Amino acid sequence: MGISMTEAAARHVDRYIKGRGQGQGVRLGVRTSGCSGLAYVLEFVDQPDDTDEVFESFGVKVFIDPKSLAYLDGTELDFVKEGLNEGFRFNNPNVRSECGCGESFNV
């Protein structure tokens, strides 16, 4: 399955990479956090790790470590604007529950 991004997410990431003046893409991962157990981590990648899996959507690369892939396989990364708010939305088919604030999830 892998990881994918919508065109809106890819445009947003590409704009930030160009603004930084460096970067090969973004890293999507998980960390233990919050009331439901796991939280998403998103950061720029200047130098990928040898063990990273790499997925590409609309010319933008998403790097993910093998441990995180087990929790995120099939996830689509979207960028949405709702009124004055904007941000990434993770459409993860593995999620069984989320905390009320939406900051953490459980698989």
DSSP file (Angstrom, degrees, kcal/mol; ACC not computed):
  #  RESIDUE AA STRUCTURE BP1 BP2  ACC     N-H-->O    O-->H-N    N-H-->O    O-->H-N    TCO  KAPPA ALPHA  PHI   PSI    X-CA   Y-CA   Z-CA
    1    1 A M              0   0    0      0, 0.0     2,-0.1     0, 0.0    72,-0.0   0.000 360.0 360.0 360.0 -68.5    0.0    0.0    0.0
    2    2 A G        -     0   0    0     67,-0.1    72,-2.9    53,-0.0     2,-0.4  -0.448 360.0 -54.0  91.5-164.4    2.4    2.7    1.1
    3    3 A I        -     0   0    0     71,-0.2     2,-0.3    70,-0.2    73,-0.2  -0.938  50.5-176.7-120.2 139.1    2.0    6.3    1.9
    4    4 A S  E     -a   76   0A   0     71,-2.3    73,-3.1    -2,-0.4     2,-0.4  -0.910  13.0-148.3-133.5 163.5    0.4    8.9   -0.4
    5    5 A M  E     -a   77   0A   0     -2,-0.3    73,-0.2    71,-0.2     2,-0.1  -0.967  20.3-121.3-128.2 146.7   -0.2   12.6   -0.5
    6    6 A T     >  -     0   0    0     71,-2.4     4,-2.4    -2,-0.4     5,-0.2  -0.362  35.6-105.7 -74.3 166.3   -3.0   14.6   -2.1
    7    7 A E  H  > S+     0   0    0      1,-0.2     4,-2.5     2,-0.2     5,-0.2   0.886 122.0  54.7 -61.4 -38.2   -2.1   17.3   -4.6
    8    8 A A  H  > S+     0   0    0      2,-0.2     4,-2.0     1,-0.2    -1,-0.2   0.907 109.8  46.2 -62.5 -42.4   -2.8   20.0   -2.0
    9    9 A A  H  > S+     0   0    0     68,-0.3     4,-2.6     2,-0.2     5,-0.2   0.914 112.2  50.6 -66.2 -43.1   -0.5   18.4    0.5
   10   10 A A  H  X S+     0   0    0     -4,-2.4     4,-2.7     1,-0.2    -2,-0.2   0.911 110.3  49.4 -62.9 -42.9    2.3   18.0   -2.1
   11   11 A R  H  X S+     0   0    0     -4,-2.5     4,-2.3     2,-0.2    -1,-0.2   0.913 112.0  49.3 -61.0 -42.6    2.0   21.6   -3.2
   12   12 A H  H  X S+     0   0    0     -4,-2.0     4,-1.8     2,-0.2    -2,-0.2   0.935 114.0  44.1 -64.1 -47.3    2.2   22.8    0.5
   13   13 A V  H  X S+     0   0    0     -4,-2.6     4,-2.5     1,-0.2     5,-0.2   0.922 113.1  51.7 -63.8 -44.7    5.2   20.7    1.3
   14   14 A D  H  X S+     0   0    0     -4,-2.7     4,-2.4    -5,-0.2    -1,-0.2   0.895 107.6  52.8 -60.1 -41.2    7.0   21.6   -2.0
   15   15 A R  H  X S+     0   0    0     -4,-2.3     4,-1.9     1,-0.2    -1,-0.2   0.902 111.6  46.0 -61.6 -41.9    6.4   25.3   -1.3
   16   16 A Y  H  X S+     0   0    0     -4,-1.8     4,-2.0     2,-0.2    -2,-0.2   0.877 110.6  52.1 -71.2 -37.4    8.0   25.0    2.2
   17   17 A I  H  X>S+     0   0    0     -4,-2.5     4,-1.4     2,-0.2     5,-0.9   0.929 111.5  47.1 -63.5 -44.1   11.0   23.0    0.9
   18   18 A K  H  <5S+     0   0    0     -4,-2.4    -1,-0.2     1,-0.2    -2,-0.2   0.880 110.7  52.8 -64.2 -37.3   11.7   25.7   -1.8
   19   19 A G  H  <5S+     0   0    0     -4,-1.9    -1,-0.2     1,-0.2    -2,-0.2   0.836 108.4  50.1 -66.3 -33.7   11.3   28.3    0.9
   20   20 A R  H  <5S-     0   0    0     -4,-2.0    -1,-0.2     2,-0.2    -2,-0.2   0.773 103.8-134.3 -72.7 -27.5   13.9   26.5    3.1
   21   21 A G  T  <5S+     0   0    0     -4,-1.4     2,-0.3    -5,-0.2    -3,-0.2   0.507  77.0  51.0  83.0   4.2   16.3   26.3    0.2
   22   22 A Q      < +     0   0    0     -5,-0.9    -2,-0.2     0, 0.0    -1,-0.1  -0.979  59.0 101.5-161.3 163.4   17.0   22.7    0.9
   23   23 A G        -     0   0    0     -2,-0.3    23,-0.3    23,-0.2     3,-0.1  -0.226  45.3-137.7 128.2 145.0   15.4   19.3    1.6
   24   24 A Q  S    S-     0   0    0     21,-3.7    37,-0.5     1,-0.3     2,-0.3   0.527  73.0 -66.6-104.4 -10.9   14.6   16.1   -0.2
   25   25 A G  E     -Cd  45  61B   0     20,-0.9    20,-2.6    35,-0.1     2,-0.3  -0.987  64.5 -57.7 157.9-155.1   11.0   15.7    1.2
   26   26 A V  E     -Cd  44  62B   0     35,-2.1    37,-3.3    -2,-0.3     2,-0.5  -0.919  33.2-134.7-125.1 152.2    9.3   15.1    4.5
   27   27 A R  E     -Cd  43  63B   0     16,-3.7    16,-1.8    -2,-0.3     2,-0.5  -0.918  16.4-163.4-105.1 128.4    9.5   12.3    7.1
   28   28 A L  E     +C   42   0B   0     35,-2.5    37,-0.4    -2,-0.5     2,-0.3  -0.947  27.4 141.4-109.3 129.4    6.2   10.9    8.4
   29   29 A G  E     -C   41   0B   0     12,-2.5    12,-2.6    -2,-0.5     2,-0.3  -0.862  39.8-117.2-150.5-176.2    6.5    8.9   11.6
   30   30 A V  E     -C   40   0B   0     -2,-0.3     2,-0.3    10,-0.2    10,-0.2  -0.938  19.5-173.4-129.6 154.5    4.8    8.1   14.9
   31   31 A R  E     -C   39   0B   0      8,-1.9     8,-2.4    -2,-0.3     2,-0.4  -0.972  38.4 -94.8-141.0 156.6    5.8    8.5   18.5
   32   32 A T  E    S+C   38   0B   0     -2,-0.3     2,-0.3     6,-0.2     6,-0.3  -0.588  71.1 120.5 -72.3 125.5    4.3    7.5   21.8
   33   33 A S  E  >  +C   37   0B   0      4,-1.4     4,-0.8    -2,-0.4     3,-0.2  -0.982  35.6  30.7-173.3 164.0    2.2   10.4   23.1
   34   34 A G  T  4 S-     0   0    0     -2,-0.3     3,-0.2     1,-0.2    -1,-0.1   0.068  92.2 -60.3  71.2-176.5   -1.2   11.6   24.1
   35   35 A C  T  4 S+     0   0    0      1,-0.2    -1,-0.2     3,-0.1    63,-0.0   0.638 131.0  49.9 -83.2 -14.9   -4.1    9.9   25.7
   36   36 A S  T  4 S-     0   0    0     -3,-0.2    -1,-0.2     2,-0.2    -2,-0.2   0.553 112.3-110.5-102.6  -8.4   -4.6    7.4   22.9
   37   37 A G  E  < S+C   33   0B   0     -4,-0.8    -4,-1.4    -3,-0.2     2,-0.3  -0.178  83.6  55.3 118.5 -43.7   -1.1    6.2   22.6
   38   38 A L  E     -CE  32 105B   0     67,-2.1    67,-2.7    -6,-0.3     2,-0.3  -0.942  52.0-169.4-130.4 148.9    0.5    7.4   19.3
   39   39 A A  E     -C   31   0B   0     -8,-2.4    -8,-1.9    -2,-0.3     2,-0.2  -0.970  28.4-109.1-133.0 151.1    0.9   10.8   17.6
   40   40 A Y  E     -C   30   0B   0     63,-0.4     2,-0.4    -2,-0.3   -10,-0.2  -0.518  26.0-159.9 -77.3 145.5    2.0   11.7   14.1
   41   41 A V  E     -C   29   0B   0    -12,-2.6   -12,-2.5    -2,-0.2     2,-0.4  -0.998   9.6-178.8-126.2 129.8    5.4   13.3   13.6
   42   42 A L  E     +C   28   0B   0     -2,-0.4     2,-0.3   -14,-0.2   -14,-0.2  -0.993  13.5 152.9-132.3 124.8    6.2   15.3   10.4
   43   43 A E  E     -C   27   0B   0    -16,-1.8   -16,-3.7    -2,-0.4     2,-0.1  -0.977  44.4 -94.5-148.3 158.7    9.6   16.9    9.7
   44   44 A F  E     -C   26   0B   0     -2,-0.3     2,-0.5   -18,-0.2   -18,-0.3  -0.427  32.5-141.6 -73.0 149.9   11.7   17.9    6.7
   45   45 A V  E     +C   25   0B   0    -20,-2.6   -21,-3.7     1,-0.1   -20,-0.9  -0.961  30.4 162.6-117.2 116.8   14.3   15.5    5.4
   46   46 A D  S    S+     0   0    0     -2,-0.5   -23,-0.2     1,-0.3    -1,-0.1   0.753  83.0  19.4 -95.6 -34.4   17.7   16.9    4.3
   47   47 A Q  S    S-     0   0    0    -24,-0.0    -1,-0.3   -23,-0.0     0, 0.0  -0.929  83.5-139.5-137.6 110.9   19.5   13.5    4.4
   48   48 A P        -     0   0    0      0, 0.0     2,-0.2     0, 0.0   -21,-0.0  -0.276  20.7-113.7 -68.2 155.6   17.4   10.3    4.4
   49   49 A D    >   -     0   0    0      1,-0.1     3,-1.2     4,-0.1     0, 0.0  -0.556  23.5-117.9 -82.4 154.2   18.3    7.3    6.5
   50   50 A D  T 3  S+     0   0    0      1,-0.2    -1,-0.1    -2,-0.2     0, 0.0   0.784 113.8  50.9 -62.5 -28.1   19.5    4.1    4.9
   51   51 A T  T 3  S+     0   0    0      2,-0.1    -1,-0.2     0, 0.0    13,-0.0   0.484  83.9 121.2 -91.2  -2.8   16.5    2.2    6.2
   52   52 A D    <   -     0   0    0     -3,-1.2     2,-0.4    13,-0.1    13,-0.2  -0.295  57.2-139.2 -63.1 141.2   13.8    4.7    5.1
   53   53 A E  E     -F   64   0B   0     11,-3.1    11,-2.1     2,-0.0     2,-0.5  -0.806  22.8-148.4 -89.4 143.9   11.0    3.6    2.8
   54   54 A V  E     +F   63   0B   0     -2,-0.4     2,-0.3     9,-0.2     9,-0.2  -0.969  18.8 177.7-124.4 129.6   10.4    6.3    0.2
   55   55 A F  E     -F   62   0B   0      7,-2.5     7,-3.5    -2,-0.5     2,-0.4  -0.949  12.5-154.2-125.8 147.6    7.0    7.1   -1.5
   56   56 A E  E     +F   61   0B   0     -2,-0.3     2,-0.4     5,-0.2     5,-0.2  -0.982  13.9 175.5-130.2 134.9    6.4    9.8   -4.0
   57   57 A S  E >  S-F   60   0B   0      3,-2.4     3,-2.0    -2,-0.4   -51,-0.1  -0.990  75.3 -13.1-136.4 127.0    3.2   11.8   -4.8
   58   58 A F  T 3  S-     0   0    0     -2,-0.4     3,-0.1     1,-0.3    -1,-0.1   0.833 129.0 -53.4  53.0  36.9    3.0   14.7   -7.2
   59   59 A G  T 3  S+     0   0    0      1,-0.2     2,-0.4   -45,-0.0    -1,-0.3   0.490 114.5 113.5  82.2   3.6    6.8   14.9   -7.3
   60   60 A V  E <   - F   0  57B   0     -3,-2.0    -3,-2.4   -55,-0.1     2,-0.3  -0.926  59.1-136.6-113.0 132.8    7.2   15.2   -3.5
   61   61 A K  E     -dF  25  56B   0    -37,-0.5   -35,-2.1    -2,-0.4     2,-0.5  -0.669  10.0-161.2 -91.9 139.8    8.9   12.4   -1.5
   62   62 A V  E     -dF  26  55B   0     -7,-3.5    -7,-2.5    -2,-0.3     2,-0.4  -0.987  10.1-159.7-116.7 122.7    7.7   11.0    1.8
   63   63 A F  E     +dF  27  54B   0    -37,-3.3   -35,-2.5    -2,-0.5     2,-0.3  -0.819  12.9 177.1-102.4 140.8   10.2    9.2    3.9
   64   64 A I  E     - F   0  53B   0    -11,-2.1   -11,-3.1    -2,-0.4   -35,-0.1  -0.993  26.8-125.3-146.9 137.0    9.1    6.7    6.6
   65   65 A D     >  -     0   0    0    -37,-0.4     4,-2.0    -2,-0.3     3,-0.2  -0.478  31.2-113.9 -78.1 153.3   11.0    4.4    8.9
   66   66 A P  H  > S+     0   0    0      0, 0.0     4,-1.0     0, 0.0    -1,-0.1   0.838 114.2  55.0 -58.4 -35.9   10.1    0.7    8.9
   67   67 A K  H >4 S+     0   0    0      1,-0.2     3,-0.5     2,-0.2     4,-0.5   0.931 110.9  44.2 -63.6 -45.7    8.7    0.8   12.5
   68   68 A S  H >> S+     0   0    0     -3,-0.2     4,-1.5     1,-0.2     3,-1.4   0.833 102.5  67.4 -68.2 -32.5    6.3    3.7   11.7
   69   69 A L  H 3X S+     0   0    0     -4,-2.0     4,-1.9     1,-0.3    -1,-0.2   0.836  90.4  63.6 -59.0 -32.3    5.2    2.1    8.4
   70   70 A A  H << S+     0   0    0     -4,-1.0    -1,-0.3    -3,-0.5    -2,-0.2   0.832 112.4  35.3 -60.2 -31.5    3.6   -0.7   10.4
   71   71 A Y  H <4 S+     0   0    0     -3,-1.4    -1,-0.2    -4,-0.5    23,-0.2   0.659 125.7  39.5 -92.5 -19.8    1.2    1.9   11.9
   72   72 A L  H >< S+     0   0    0     -4,-1.5     3,-2.5   -44,-0.1    -2,-0.2   0.431  72.1 135.8-115.4  -1.3    0.8    4.1    8.9
   73   73 A D  T 3< S+     0   0    0     -4,-1.9   -70,-0.2     1,-0.3    21,-0.1  -0.272  79.6  19.5 -55.3 126.7    0.6    1.8    5.8
   74   74 A G  T 3  S+     0   0    0    -72,-2.9    -1,-0.3     1,-0.3   -71,-0.2   0.399  90.7 146.7  94.1  -1.4   -2.1    3.0    3.5
   75   75 A T    <   -     0   0    0     -3,-2.5   -71,-2.3   -73,-0.2     2,-0.5  -0.431  36.0-153.4 -72.6 139.9   -2.2    6.6    5.0
   76   76 A E  E     -aB   4  91A   0     15,-1.9    15,-2.9   -73,-0.2     2,-0.6  -0.970   8.1-146.8-111.5 126.8   -3.0    9.5    2.8
   77   77 A L  E     +aB   5  90A   0    -73,-3.1   -71,-2.4    -2,-0.5     2,-0.3  -0.835  23.6 179.0 -94.4 123.8   -1.6   12.9    3.9
   78   78 A D  E     - B   0  89A   0     11,-2.9    11,-2.8    -2,-0.6     2,-0.5  -0.854  23.6-143.8-122.4 157.2   -3.9   15.8    3.0
   79   79 A F  E     - B   0  88A   0     -2,-0.3     2,-0.3     9,-0.3     9,-0.2  -0.989  27.6-177.7-122.3 121.4   -3.6   19.5    3.6
   80   80 A V  E     - B   0  87A   0      7,-2.8     7,-2.2    -2,-0.5     2,-0.5  -0.885  21.8-154.0-124.8 150.1   -6.9   21.2    4.3
   81   81 A K  E     + B   0  86A   0     -2,-0.3     2,-0.4     5,-0.2     5,-0.3  -0.991  14.9 176.2-120.3 124.5   -8.2   24.8    4.9
   82   82 A E  E >   - B   0  85A   0      3,-3.1     3,-1.9    -2,-0.5     2,-0.3  -0.897  63.3 -56.2-130.5 101.9  -11.3   25.2    7.0
   83   83 A G  T 3  S-     0   0    0     -2,-0.4     0, 0.0     1,-0.3     0, 0.0  -0.513 122.0 -16.0  65.4-126.0  -12.2   28.8    7.7
   84   84 A L  T 3  S+     0   0    0     -2,-0.3     2,-0.3    -3,-0.1    -1,-0.3   0.546 124.1  87.4 -85.9  -8.3   -9.2   30.4    9.3
   85   85 A N  E <   +B   82   0A   0     -3,-1.9    -3,-3.1     2,-0.0     2,-0.3  -0.696  49.8 170.6 -95.9 143.2   -7.6   27.1   10.2
   86   86 A E  E     +B   81   0A   0     -2,-0.3     2,-0.3    -5,-0.3    -5,-0.2  -0.990  15.1 118.3-145.6 151.4   -5.3   25.1    8.0
   87   87 A G  E     -B   80   0A   0     -7,-2.2    -7,-2.8    -2,-0.3     2,-0.2  -0.975  57.0 -56.8 171.9 178.6   -3.2   22.0    8.5
   88   88 A F  E     -B   79   0A   0     -2,-0.3     2,-0.4    -9,-0.2    -9,-0.3  -0.549  38.0-159.2 -81.5 144.0   -2.4   18.5    7.6
   89   89 A R  E     -B   78   0A   0    -11,-2.8   -11,-2.9    -2,-0.2     2,-0.7  -0.991   8.0-147.7-122.1 133.2   -5.0   15.7    7.9
   90   90 A F  E     -B   77   0A   0     -2,-0.4     2,-1.2   -13,-0.2   -13,-0.2  -0.896   4.7-163.5-105.2 111.3   -3.9   12.1    8.2
   91   91 A N  E     +B   76   0A   0    -15,-2.9   -15,-1.9    -2,-0.7    -2,-0.0  -0.752  22.4 173.4 -95.1  88.8   -6.4    9.7    6.6
   92   92 A N    >   -     0   0    0     -2,-1.2     3,-1.3   -17,-0.2   -17,-0.1  -0.877  26.2-163.4-106.6 112.5   -5.1    6.5    8.2
   93   93 A P  T 3  S+     0   0    0      0, 0.0    -1,-0.1     0, 0.0   -19,-0.1   0.603  87.1  64.8 -70.5  -9.5   -7.1    3.3    7.6
   94   94 A N  T 3  S+     0   0    0    -23,-0.2     2,-0.2   -21,-0.1   -22,-0.1   0.588  73.3 113.1 -87.9 -11.5   -5.4    1.6   10.6
   95   95 A V    <   +     0   0    0     -3,-1.3    12,-0.2     1,-0.2     3,-0.1  -0.431  35.6 175.7 -69.7 128.2   -6.8    4.0   13.2
   96   96 A R        -     0   0    0     10,-3.2     2,-0.3     1,-0.4    11,-0.2   0.736  69.3  -1.5 -98.8 -32.1   -9.2    2.2   15.6
   97   97 A S  E     -G  106   0B   0      9,-1.4     9,-2.5   -61,-0.1    -1,-0.4  -0.990  58.3-156.1-156.4 155.8   -9.8    5.2   17.9
   98   98 A E  E     -G  105   0B   0     -2,-0.3     7,-0.2     7,-0.2     2,-0.1  -0.934  29.1-106.9-129.9 154.5   -8.7    8.8   18.4
   99   99 A C    >   -     0   0    0      5,-2.0     3,-1.2    -2,-0.3     5,-0.0  -0.344  40.2-102.9 -74.0 165.7   -8.6   11.0   21.5
  100  100 A G  T 3  S+     0   0    0      1,-0.3    -1,-0.1     2,-0.1    -2,-0.0   0.806 121.0  49.8 -61.0 -32.7  -11.2   13.8   21.7
  101  101 A C  T 3  S-     0   0    0      1,-0.0    -1,-0.3     3,-0.0    -2,-0.0   0.594 106.4-126.0 -85.3  -9.7   -8.7   16.5   20.8
  102  102 A G  S <  S+     0   0    0     -3,-1.2    -2,-0.1     2,-0.2     3,-0.0   0.569  78.2 115.1  80.5   9.0   -7.5   14.6   17.7
  103  103 A E  S    S+     0   0    0    -64,-0.1   -63,-0.4     1,-0.1     2,-0.3   0.710  75.5  29.1 -85.4 -21.2   -3.8   14.8   18.7
  104  104 A S        -     0   0    0    -65,-0.1    -5,-2.0    -5,-0.0     2,-0.3  -0.919  63.5-168.0-138.8 164.6   -3.3   11.1   19.3
  105  105 A F  E     -EG  38  98B   0    -67,-2.7   -67,-2.1    -2,-0.3     2,-0.4  -0.904  13.2-137.4-146.2 169.8   -4.6    7.8   18.0
  106  106 A N  E       G   0  97B   0     -9,-2.5   -10,-3.2    -2,-0.3    -9,-1.4  -0.987 360.0 360.0-133.0 141.7   -4.6    4.0   18.6
  107  107 A V              0   0    0     -2,-0.4    -1,-0.1   -12,-0.2   -70,-0.1   0.377 360.0 360.0-114.5 360.0   -4.3    1.2   16.1
